[in-house]
Amino acid sequence: MTQPQPLFRTLLLIDTERFSDRDDVQQGYLRRMLFGIVDRVLLSAGADPSLRLRADRGDAVMELIDPSVPLTGLLRALLRDAPGELQAVNRLAASSAQLRLRAVLATGFVQIDEFDGWVGTDLNNACRLLDGDPLRAALRERQDDYALCVSETVHSGIVVHGHQGIPKDDFHAITVPTKNGPMSAWLHGPLPASQPAPRRDPAVPPALPSPSGLDFRGTNHGLVANQVQGDITFGGSGDRR
């Protein structure tokens, strides 16, 4: 049996908020609206169906997009066209059929096996960003119906360079807790207030070098031109020299 080869792809994941809270008729409507929005947004970015592969997850959709489609165009479409398409759909929908979406844009290697299954650590990590608390909280706390985050690779390769239509200052660093440890990513728009501030370890003052090789940690009442002047306390013990 031939081992499937990993392919480098752009990964787009979009999920529907509170899908399971709706009845069957509403879920069917939301799926049609979701697929229509994704198709129109990707077409506006130059990703026609021949350049992408879709996985249907019921309330979510995953797209493997050929790397020939520029990431700048995809990100611009997700920032500009996706909110516009979503607003147009929700404007005509009843309150019980409002569509609210979380989206993740990432890159990485994916294997497609003989069962049409997708396998890859990069894909797993993108799913963890999509299901993570920061992105969920961001959408929950916003008045608009859309929240987007990008992976570290998309941020470092595209966002930080300030391409036209991609405002880098609108992206904020987040840490996503996962069972395999924290992951870093970048959220577009304001950070959710419900997320705790990042923990910071207290600063430890570095040891001052001594001409004699002594490791000095304490109170120095005067250090001038590599010479110690005045009383010195070693290690906080109160001993003076």
N, C-alpha and C positions, 0 to 999 in steps of 0.2 A: 504494500500500500504506500502510495506516495504521500509524504508529509506535506501538508499545505504550507505555502510560504507566506511569511508576514508581508503585508502590503502597507505602505505608508499612505495614510488618508487623513483628510480633515474630518473631524467628528462633530456632528451637530445633534444634540439631544434636546427635545422639547417635551415637557410634561404638563398635564392639565391639573390645576388645583381642584381638590374636592370632587373629583370625578365620581367616586363611589357613593357620594351623597345624593346623586340624581337618580331618577327612575330610568327605565330602559329607553323610553322615547327620548328623553333629554340626553342620555348618553349617546344615542345614535346621532342626534343633531350635533352634539359637541364634536364627535369624531369627524363628521363631514366638514364642519367649520375648521377644525384643526388641520386636516389634510389640505384643504383649500388654501389656507393661509401659508402653510409651509411650501406648497408648490409655487404659489405666486411670489413669495419672498426669494426662493432659490432661483427661479427664472429671472427675476430682476437682477440677481447677482451673476448671471451667466452660467448657472449650473442647471442645464437641461437634464431630462431624465436619463439620457445616455451617459452622463457623467456622475451618476450617483446611484447608490444602492440603499433601499429603505428596509427597515425592520419595524413591523407594526407591533406595538406593545399595548394595544387597547386604548388606554388613556394617554399614551405617549408615543412618540415616533423617534427613531434613531436613523440618522443618515450618514453613510460613508460617502464622502465626496472626493472625487479625483483631485489630486494636488495641482492639476493644470488650471483649476479654478482659483483665481487669486484670493488670498485670505483677506486682503484689504476690501475687495468688493463684497465678500460674504459678510464681513463685520459691519461695513457701512449699511448693507441691507438689513441686518439684524438690529442695528441702532435706529434706522430711519423708517424702513418699510414695514417691519414687523409690528411696531406699535401702531402705525397708521392702518394697516390691515385689520388688526385686532379691534381698534376703535370703530372702524366701519362696520364690522360684524356685530359688535355689542350694541351699537347705536340702534339697531333694528331688532334686537333680541329682547325677550321678556326677562325680568329679573331672575327667574329661575333657570335661565339658559345663558347667563353671562359666562364668557370664556376667559379664564385667567391663566397665564402661562409662565412657566419657568424655563429658561433656556441656558444651555452650556455650549460653548464653542471651544474645541480643543483640537490637538493634532496627535498622531501617534501611529503605531503599527498594530494591525489587526490581521488575524488569520481567519479565512473563511473555509470551513471544513466541508466534507462531503454531504453533511446534513443541512447545509446552508446556515450553520451556526457560526456566530462570531466569537472569537476568542482573542483576548489580549489584555495585558495589564493596563495599557493606556486607556483602553475602552472601560475597564473596570473603574479606573480612577475618575474618568469623566462621569460615570454613573454615580459615583460617590459625591461628586460635586453637585450633581443634579438633585440628589436626595438629601444633601447636607442641610443642617439647621440654618446656617447663615442665609442661603438662597431662599429657603422656605420662609424664614422670618422677614426677609426683605420684601417679598411679594405680599405677605400677610399684612405688613404695616403700611404699604403704599396705597394711595388712592387710585393710581392707574393700575392696569391689569397685566403688567409685564415686568419681569425681572431677569436680567442677563448677567452671567458671569463667564469669564474666560480663564483658561488654564495659564500656568506660568509661562509655557512655551509661546502661546499666542500673545501674551502681554509683552514678553521680552523681545519677541520677533517682530511684532507689529505695533502694538499700542504705544510703547514708549517712544516711538520715533515720530509721533505727531503727524501721521498721514492725514491728508485732507478728509474731513468728515468723520474723523476718529479722535475726539477730544480726550487726550490722555489724562488730563486732570479730573475727568469725571469717573475714573476708575479708582477703586480703593482696595487695599490689600485686606484679605480675609484669611482666617485659618479655619479649616473644616475638620472637626474631629471625625475619625474613622476607626474601625476596629484594628487597622494596621498602623495607627498613629496619625498625627495631624498632617493635613495637606494644605499647601498654600495655593491661593487662587486670587482672582481680582474681580470684584463686584462693580458693575456699572451703576452709578447713582449712589444715593446716600446709604451709609451703613445702617443696619437695623438697630434701633435703640435697645431692643431686648437682648442683644448679644453682649456678653461681658467684655470689658476692655482687656486687651492682651496683657498677660502677666509679665512683669519685668522683675528680674532678679536684682536685689540690692547691689549697688556698686561696691566693689572691694578695692580699697586704695592700693595701688601697686607699691611694692617695696622700693625704697630709695637705694640706689647703688652707693656703696662705700668704697673709698680707695683701698681699704684693708680687706675688702671682700665680705664685710659683715652685712648680714641681712637685717636691715633696719626697718622696723615697723613701730612707729610710736609718734610722740610729739616732738617736733624739732622747732626750737625757738629762734632759729636763724641758720640758713644755709647760704653761704656766699662763696662763689668761685670754688666749689667742691670742698669747702671747709665748713665744719659744723661749729657754730658759735652759740654759746649759752647752754642752759640746762637741756638735757635730753631725757625723755622717758622711754624706756624700752618695753615694748609689748604691753603697755598699759599696766604694768606691775607696780608702778610707783617708785621703782629704783631709779636713782639719778646718778649720772656720771658727769 
